[in-house]
Amino acid sequence: MIGAILIFVVILLTGAAGYRLKSLTVSGALAAVLVGFAVYLGFGVNGLFLLGAFFASSSFWSKYKSSDKSIIEEKLAKGAIRDWRQVAANGGAAGLFSIIHYFNNDMIWLVGFVVCLASANSDTWASEIGSLSKQEPLYIRSFKRVEKGTSGAISLLGSIASLAGSFLISIIGYWLFDFGLFFTILVFLFGYFGNVIDTLIGAFYQQVYVCGQCGIETEKKRHCDLPTTRIKGSIFVDNDMVNFLSGFLAAMSAIGVIYLNN
């Protein structure tokens, strides 16, 4: 009982630290605490460690050379400081699988949980590191060079970073949960697959707006202190929805593979 109370205190302090370090807004810190509680219920300290590995590494790359990314952030809906929507988008599915695992101790929910974090890490590393590439990325719908920060665009550096981000979570997951080589490879592949899904949804369905004042295409609904105009994408599919769907669909695909092999 005392140990559980200490863990809860640590989760609260971690959320507060994220706010103090300007990695989280107030709402983001509260959401991170809720996700942390869910993960602890489902997977204990090991689950929290893996969640922390994702949060620490993604926060590091978000802050790394942030001054070089200032122009790119004009195109993005949100910056490096995560609010509750971003926390839910990147950690909500992992929290959901944790709660399910608490009531149903099946291996598939562990795999789903780890794949969600591998996918989120893969996508974050691809975006944050890929934006530092010297070349403009390729838009997958036309294979033409586009501005950095464009949803649905890929670069060699970003693709390598995506693989590395998924690999890190899969290796740490193997170390923490000892779930064998097959599941480690599965997590790695579907973690990366989550980033592929993110890119595809971003290219074909994510909403894009244009600023009537400066003409920039952006994910923001307001720019230059004025409302922007949606020029493509679904009104229901913003960046947070893309992030949530990519991790969730990658996790469910991995679970489907496990069922097919049983």
Backbone hydrogen bonds, N-H to C=O, Kabsch-Sander energy under -0.5 kcal/mol:
donor,donor_aa,acceptor,acceptor_aa,energy
5,I,1,M,-2.1
6,L,2,I,-2.3
7,I,3,G,-2.1
8,F,4,A,-2.4
9,V,5,I,-2.2
10,V,6,L,-2.4
11,I,7,I,-2.4
12,L,8,F,-2.2
13,L,9,V,-2.6
14,T,10,V,-2.4
15,G,11,I,-2.1
16,A,12,L,-2.1
17,A,13,L,-2.5
18,G,14,T,-2.3
19,Y,15,G,-1.5
20,R,16,A,-2.5
21,L,17,A,-2.5
22,K,19,Y,-1.4
23,S,18,G,-2.8
24,L,18,G,-1.7
25,T,82,R,-2.5
29,A,25,T,-2.6
30,L,26,V,-2.1
31,A,27,S,-2.3
32,A,28,G,-2.4
33,V,29,A,-2.0
34,L,30,L,-1.9
35,V,31,A,-2.5
36,G,32,A,-2.5
37,F,33,V,-2.4
38,A,34,L,-2.2
39,V,35,V,-2.6
40,Y,36,G,-2.4
41,L,37,F,-2.2
42,G,38,A,-2.0
43,F,39,V,-3.2
44,G,40,Y,-1.7
47,G,43,F,-1.3
48,L,44,G,-1.7
49,F,45,V,-2.4
50,L,46,N,-2.1
51,L,47,G,-2.4
52,G,48,L,-2.7
53,A,49,F,-2.1
54,F,50,L,-2.0
55,F,51,L,-2.5
56,A,52,G,-3.1
57,S,53,A,-2.1
58,S,54,F,-2.6
59,S,55,F,-2.2
60,F,56,A,-2.1
61,W,57,S,-2.1
62,S,58,S,-1.9
63,K,59,S,-1.9
64,Y,60,F,-1.8
66,S,63,K,-1.6
68,D,65,K,-1.2
69,K,66,S,-1.1
70,S,67,S,-0.8
73,E,69,K,-2.2
74,E,71,I,-1.1
75,K,72,I,-2.0
76,L,72,I,-0.9
82,R,23,S,-2.6
82,R,80,A,-0.7
87,V,83,D,-2.2
88,A,84,W,-2.7
89,A,85,R,-2.4
90,N,86,Q,-2.1
91,G,87,V,-2.9
92,G,88,A,-1.9
95,G,91,G,-2.3
96,L,92,G,-2.2
97,F,93,A,-2.5
98,S,94,A,-1.6
99,I,95,G,-2.1
100,I,96,L,-2.3
101,H,97,F,-2.3
102,Y,98,S,-1.6
103,F,99,I,-1.2
103,F,100,I,-0.6
104,N,100,I,-2.2
106,D,104,N,-2.6
109,W,106,D,-1.1
110,L,106,D,-0.8
111,V,107,M,-2.2
112,G,108,I,-2.5
113,F,109,W,-2.3
114,V,110,L,-2.5
115,V,111,V,-2.7
116,C,112,G,-2.1
117,L,113,F,-1.6
118,A,114,V,-2.5
119,S,115,V,-2.9
120,A,116,C,-2.3
121,N,117,L,-2.6
122,S,118,A,-2.5
123,D,119,S,-2.5
124,T,120,A,-2.3
125,W,121,N,-2.6
126,A,122,S,-2.1
127,S,123,D,-2.3
128,E,124,T,-3.0
129,I,125,W,-2.4
130,G,125,W,-0.8
130,G,126,A,-1.3
131,S,127,S,-1.3
132,L,129,I,-1.7
133,S,130,G,-1.7
138,L,154,I,-3.1
139,Y,144,K,-2.6
140,I,138,L,-0.5
140,I,152,G,-2.3
142,S,139,Y,-1.0
143,F,139,Y,-3.8
144,K,139,Y,-0.5
146,V,137,P,-2.3
150,T,147,E,-1.4
153,A,150,T,-1.4
154,I,138,L,-2.7
159,S,155,S,-2.3
160,I,156,L,-2.3
161,A,157,L,-2.4
162,S,158,G,-2.3
163,L,159,S,-2.0
164,A,160,I,-2.2
165,G,161,A,-2.6
166,S,162,S,-2.0
167,F,163,L,-2.4
168,L,164,A,-2.3
169,I,165,G,-1.4
170,S,166,S,-2.3
171,I,167,F,-2.4
172,I,168,L,-2.4
173,G,169,I,-2.7
174,Y,170,S,-2.1
175,W,171,I,-2.2
176,L,172,I,-2.5
177,F,173,G,-2.8
178,D,174,Y,-1.9
183,F,179,F,-0.6
184,T,180,G,-1.7
185,I,181,L,-2.6
186,L,182,F,-2.3
187,V,183,F,-2.7
188,F,184,T,-2.3
189,L,185,I,-2.8
190,F,186,L,-2.6
191,G,187,V,-2.3
192,Y,188,F,-1.9
193,F,189,L,-2.2
194,G,190,F,-1.7
195,N,191,G,-1.0
196,V,192,Y,-1.6
197,I,193,F,-2.6
198,D,194,G,-2.3
199,T,195,N,-2.2
200,L,196,V,-2.3
201,I,197,I,-2.9
202,G,198,D,-2.4
203,A,199,T,-2.0
204,F,200,L,-2.2
205,Y,201,I,-2.8
206,Q,201,I,-1.7
207,Q,237,V,-2.5
208,V,232,K,-2.4
209,Y,218,T,-3.5
210,V,229,T,-2.2
211,C,216,I,-2.3
212,G,210,V,-0.5
215,G,211,C,-1.8
218,T,209,Y,-2.9
219,E,75,K,-2.8
223,H,226,L,-2.8
226,L,223,H,-1.6
228,T,221,K,-2.5
229,T,210,V,-2.3
231,I,208,V,-2.8
232,K,208,V,-1.3
234,S,205,Y,-3.0
237,V,234,S,-1.1
238,D,236,F,-0.9
242,V,238,D,-2.2
243,N,239,N,-2.3
244,F,240,D,-2.3
245,L,241,M,-2.7
246,S,242,V,-2.4
247,G,243,N,-1.7
248,F,244,F,-2.5
249,L,245,L,-3.0
250,A,246,S,-1.8
251,A,247,G,-2.2
252,M,248,F,-2.5
253,S,249,L,-2.1
254,A,250,A,-2.0
255,I,251,A,-2.3
256,G,252,M,-2.1
257,V,253,S,-1.9
258,I,254,A,-1.9
259,Y,255,I,-2.2
260,L,256,G,-2.1
261,N,257,V,-1.4
262,N,259,Y,-1.1
